[in-house]
Amino acid sequence: MKQSQLFTKTERFAPKDEETVNAKLLSRAGYVEKLMAGVYSYLPLGFKALKKIEQVVRQEMNAIGGQEILMPIMHPKENWVATGGWSGIDVLFKIKSRTEKEYALGQSEEEVATPLVMRWARSDKDLPLAVYQIHWKFRDELRAKSGLLRGREFLMKDMYSFHADQADFDKFYEIVKQAYLKIFKRFGLTAKVTEASGGSFSDKISYEFMVLTDAGEDDILYCDKCVFCVNREIAKQKEGDPCPKCKSSKLSGAKASEVGNVFDLGKKYGQDFNLGFTNKDGEKQYPVMGCYGIGISRLLGVIVEKYHDDQGIVWPEAVAPFKVHLLSLNKNDQAEKIYRDLEKNQIEVLYDDRDLSPGEKFADADLIGLPYRLVVSDKSLKAGSVEIKKRNEYKGKIIKDKEIVKKLK
């Protein structure tokens, strides 16, 4: 894409009402635009980055047998009354139509997924199965803050699994856990698996996947020597206590942001709707269900919180909207040729063909934060070469034009 055709522009200063790094940099670099508190528009660069996150999540969910669907955002009141969510969930958005009918906007979708799946899951031979979607969610937060980390409207991957018994659920949970850790690793994030309360309607322990960040709203205790990690809210330990798991280190405290979770829902939702399956003995049973979430738009913010410097964003390749930022310091045919060659070889490139000073182009490239920067100048043209530099490196290298594609591949 040619940058001159990009309708958005970078900003020198961050919006005055933004406090967190992710909100400031994503706004300044032209990735997002706030409409109101907790609600953002995703601009061309931001939308491409969201799609990159989606695709990684989709690949890993498909790999463990998840079947992708798309469920409605607006739900009938009756489904939420059946589960107790209509009166029991304080963040549920409720709307009333001109016909006096009432609806809920999805903040999670057990109320839709359960009757949908159980229409076909009639016997134990139909189980286990898991369906997921990547869709918008709504929560009536009293105080939306921290940019993309806590919003009223957000993009989420939510998956629902159905099992004949608890043992099968436990087996699948471990599979999902490993898939989640793989997803976060692909984004360059180290997620800690923490124990937390089971949510509004469950006394079971749930598991949250936390990434350490000063912008996070969760307080956790964790061990540097092993995998032990717990949310302070239900912790029996305190900072400085010996690790109860490995005994070889003291617990540290930190701020963290939740990027994923898993809930053991038990048999609640099948029982609420009186929807079950027939086992091998011909008896009616209710499915053991699990709910698994990953915040897609929240991940975008968390990645920026982790990967940035004083000049701007430093995207991991898996998330960057383009792999290469091509800068032409003087309009010339050579830069156009390089641009066409990169596109021909399916290397995603943002080509800065604008009539601006070198300083402005360099500043914008650092702010936008693509993994590689290519610079074509009069000096390099004479040598038949270009400068290539990784965003996270201080110095660039001079390479011949013919080596560019091979280097980037």
N, C-alpha and C positions, 0 to 999 in steps of 0.2 A: 504494500500500500504506500502511496505517496503521501507524505505528511502534509503537503500543501492542500490535499483534498480532505484531510481530517477536519471535521467541522468544529471540534473542540480545540481549546488552546490551553497552554500551561499558565499557571498563575504564580506571580512572584511571592505573594503572601498567602498564608492559609486563612480560611474563614475565621472570624473572631470567636465564633461560638463553638469551635472544635478544640478539644483539649488533648486528645490522644494522638499518638504518632500515626496510626493507620488512617484516621480521619483526615489529618492535616495533609499527609503526603498523597493519599489517593485523590483528594480534592484538588490539590495544587497541580498534580500531574495529569489531570483530566480523565481519571478513571471513573469517578463517581461524582454525583451532584446531589446534595441534600434537598429533599422536597419539604420535609418537616422532621421534627425530632423522631428518630428511629426509623425513618423511611428514606431510601435513596434511589435515585435513578442510576442505572449502570450504563455508562457511555461506551462508545466503541471499544476502547482499550480495556475497560473494566469488564465488559460483557465477554470479550474474548478470553480474558483470564478466568472468569467464572466457568466458561465452557471447558477450559483446560482442566480445572478441578473436577468438574462433573465427569469428564471422560475417564480420568484415573479412577474415581470412585465407581463408575459404571463397570469398568473393566474388572475390578476386583470383586464386585458384587455378582457379576455374571460368572466369574470363575468359581464361586462357591455354590452356584446353583440358583441364585436369585433370579426371579422373573420380573422384568420391568413392566410396570403398568402406569396409568395416570388416573388418579381419583379426583373427584370434585373438591373444590375448595369450600363451597357452601353446602352445609349439611342440614337436614331436617332436625328440628328441636327434639322430636320423639327419640331419635337414636341416642342423644346425649342424656335425656331423661332416664332412658333404660339403664344406663351405666352409672348414673349419679353425677355425671360430669356437669350437667346443666346448672346445678346449684352448688356443686362441690369444687369447681375449678374457677378461681377468682380471675385468672387472666384470659378467660374465654370471651372472645368478642361475640356479642349477640345483636342480631338485627331483626327488624320487623318490616314486613312488606305492607303494601297498601291493602292487601286482602286480610290483614291482621295475623297472617301466619308468621311464626318466628323461626329463625335459622341461626346456626352458629358458623363462624368462620374457622376453618380447621387450624388448631394449634398442635394437633396430633391426630392420627386417623384410625385408631382402633375401632371407633364407632362406625366407620365405613368399611374398613378392611375385613372385619369379622363376618358380618352378614354376606359380604361379597364372596369371600373365599369359601365359607361354609355352605354356600349354595351348591358347590361342586364336590367338596370334601365330605363324602357321605359314608365312607368306610375307612378302616385303618389302612387299607391298601392305597388310599389316596394321600396318605401322609408318610413322611413329612413333606412340607413344601414351604417356600418362602417367596413373598412378593415384595417389591420395593418400588418406590417412585422418587423422582427428584422434582420437587414442587415448592411453591410458596406457602409459608405458614404465617399465622397472625397471632400475636399475643398482646393483650391489653396491659402492657407494662406501665406501672405508675411513673417510672422514671427511665426512659430510654437514654442510654449514654454509651460512652466508649466507642463511638463510631459504629463500625460493623459488628462489634462484639456483643452488643445488646440492643436489639431493635424490636420494633413492633411488627415489622414485615421483614421476612428473611427467607432465603432459599435453603432448603434442607433435603437431605436424602433420608427417607424413613422406610425401614423394612419391617415386615411382620412375618414371623415364622409360626407354623402350626405343627404340633407334635402329638403322637399318640400317648407318650408318657414323659415323665420328668427326666429319665435317663437319656432319652433321645434329645430333649432340649439341651441338657447339660453338655452333651457331645457337640451339638451344633454351636452352642455359645462359644466354646473354645475355638472352633473353626472361624467364627466371626471375629473373635478377639485377635487372632493372628492376622486375618485379612485387614483389620483396622490398623494394626501396627505397621503392616506393610504399606498401606495407603499413606500414613503419616510420614513414614520413612522416605517414600517417593517424593514427598514435598520438602524433604530436608528437616523434618520436625521429629523430635524425640518426645513421644507421648507417654505419660505415666498413667497406669491403670489404678484408679482410686476407688475405694468403697464409699458409697453414699447411701442416703435413705432411699427407699423404693418408690417415692413419689406419692401422689395424692391418694391412691387406692390400693396400696400394697405395703405390707409390713416386711417384704423381702428386701434383701440388700441389692442395690443396683450398682452398676459399675460405670464410672465416668473416665474418659480419656482426656487427660489434662496436659496442656503445654505451658511450661513456665513462661510467664511474661508479666512485667510490672503493670500492664494495663488490665490484667485479669481481675475478676471479681470473686474468685474462689481462693480460700486459704487452705493450703494442704501441708501435710507433714510427709516427708519422704526420706528414704535411705539412699545414700550414694553408693553403697556397696552391694545392694540387692534390689529386687523389684518392689519392695514394700512401699506403699503409698496410701494415704488415707486423707479424706476430707476432715478438717478440724472439727466440723459440726458434730460428728458422731465418734470422734477419736477418744480413746481411753488414755492415749499418751499425750505428752506435751513436748514442745521443742526442747532438744537436749537430752531427752530420755534415750536409753539404749533401744536399738531397733529390736522389736519383738520377734522378727523373723530370722535374721542372721546373727544377732547378738554382737556383731563385730564393729558396729558404727553407731554414732548418735544421730538422732533424727534432726533434720533441718526443716525450717519453715520457709514457705515461699508463696507468692501470688501466682495464680495460674488461671488459664482460660479453658473452659470445657469445649472440646471440639468434637466429641462423640460420646455416646452413651449406649448402654444396653439394659433393658428391664426384663426381669422374669415376671411375666404377668400372671403366671399360674393358670387357673381355669376360669378366672373371673369373667372374661368377656363372652366366652361361650355360654356360661351359665346365665349371664345377664340377658342375653338374647334367646336363651333356651335353644341354642343351636349346637348340635353334637354330631358324632359319627357312630357307626356301629362297629364294635370290635369283632374279633373272630368267633366269639361265643354268642353273637347276636345281641349283645347288650349295648345300650346307649351310653356313650362316654363323651365327656367334654374335652376339647383339645387343650394341651398346655401350650401357651403362647409366649412369644418373645417379641419385644419391640427394640429396634436398633436405629439410632439416629446419628447422622453426621451433618454438622452445620457447614453447608457449602459456602455461603456468603461470609459466615464467621471465619472460616478457614482463610479466606482472602485477607481479612483484617489481621488475623494472627500471624500469617506469613510476613506481612509488612512489618508488624511489630518486631519480629525476629530478624528480618533481613532488610536492613537499611543502614545508611550512614549519614553524615552531615549534609551530603549533597542530594540524597534522594533514596529511592527504592533500589534494592539489589535483588532482582527476581531469581529464584531457582528456575532452571530451564523448564521443568515440568509445568510451571504455572505461567511463565512469561507470555504475553499476548503475541509477541514476535520473538524470534531467536536473535535477530540481527538488527542493529540500528545503523543504517548506511548514511554517512554524512558527506555531502559534496560541498567542499569549501568554496569552490568556484564552479559555476555551471559548466559542465563539459559532457562530451559524448561518452567518455570512459565510465563515468558514474552511472549513466543510463544503461550502458552495456552490462556492467556488473549487476545492476538491479535486475535486468532481464534474465541474466544467467542464474542468479539466485532463485528467482521465481520459477524458471524452467526446471531447476533441480529440486523444486519443492522445499526450499529453505525459506521459512517465513521471514519476511524482511519489511521493516518500516524505513522508507527512503526519505530522508530529509532533503528535499529539493527546494526548500524555501529560500527566499532572497533575504537572508539574515546574516549577521556577523558570525565569524567562527566562535566567538565567545558565547553568544546566545545559543548556538547549536550545541556546543559542548555542555552547557548548563542544562539544557532541556534533555539531552541524552542521559545525563547523570540522574536527573529527577525522575524520568520515565523508567529507567533502570533495566533495560533489556540486557540479556546475558553477554552479548558481543557488540562491540562498536567497530565499524569499518570507516576509515577516513580517507577520502580521495582529495588530494590537493595538487596544486601546480608542481610542488616539489616531488611528490610521489609519482606524478604522471611522467616526468622526465626519466624516471628510473623504471617505468613500467611496473609499479608496485603500489601497494596500499598499506596503511597502518591498521593492524588489528589489535584490539585490546579487550580483555575480559572486564566486565563491570566491577568485579571484586578484586582486580589487580591494579597496581599503581602505574606500571609502565606497559606500553604496547610494544609490538614487534612489527618490523617491516617484512612483508612477504610479497612475492610476485603475484600478479593478477591471476595467472593460471593455477595457482595453488589455493585460491580462496575457497572454492567449492569443496575440494578435498579436505581442507582444514576444518571446515564447518560441518562436514558430514560426519 
